[in-house]
């Protein structure tokens, strides 16, 4: 059995030339790769919970009745603290 060696595959050192074409990545492709990497690593349930808290806080701050109730609650807590 003939042994397979470098010389038997490429006699006389005739190594075939391979042409490599470098394709530069575009910004869109880089962003796509980074986003897929983030999706694999990020816990979106925690982010969604924080967003819901912020939305609720904004809704409470924009509602004048809730603002009045918050102020009354703060005043009642101050008065209760002074009574103790």
N, C-alpha and C positions, 0 to 999 in steps of 0.2 A: 504494500500500500504506500502510495506516494504521500509524503508529508506536505501539508499545506503550509507554505511560508510566505513571507512578504515577497520574496523573489519569484515564487511560482505564480502569484497573483499579478504582480507588476514586473514583468521581465525588463531588464535594462533600465530599471528605475523610471519607467514611464508612468508616472502617477497622473491620473486624469485631472485636468484643471476643472475645478468647480467654480462656477460664478455665483457669488452671493450678492443678492440685491437687498440693500438695506432700505426698509420702508419706514420713514419717520412717522411717528404717531402724531395725530392731530390733537388739538385741545379737547375736542369732543370725545375722542377715544380715551384720552387720559382721564377725563372727568367720569366717563362711563366705568372705567376700571376702579377709580377711587370710590365711586358710589357703591359699586358691587362689593368692594372691600368693607365699606362702612356697614352695609346691610348685614354682612356676616357677623360683625362684631358688636353692633349697637342693640341695646334693649329698648325697643320702641314702645313697649308698654309703660315703662317709667316716663318716657318723654310725653306720651299721650296723657298720662295722669297729671303731669306738670302743666301741660297746655290747658287741660280742663280746669285746673285750679286757677290759672291765670284768667281764663275766660269768665269764670264765676266771679272772681274778684273785680274784674272790669265791669261786669253787669251790676254788681252790688254798688260800686262806686258811681255808676251813671244813673242809678235809680234814686230819685230824691227822697222817697219814703224810706228806703233802706238806709240812706245817709242820716236821716233824722232819727231813725231807730238806733243806729250805731251811736250817735251822739248822746241820746237819752240813756243808752246802756252804759256808756262811759261815765256819764254824770252820776248815774245811780251807783256804779261801782266806787266812784270817788266818795260819794256820800256814805256808802256802807263802810268803806275803809275808815272814814273819819269817826263813825259811831263806835267802832271797836276799840 
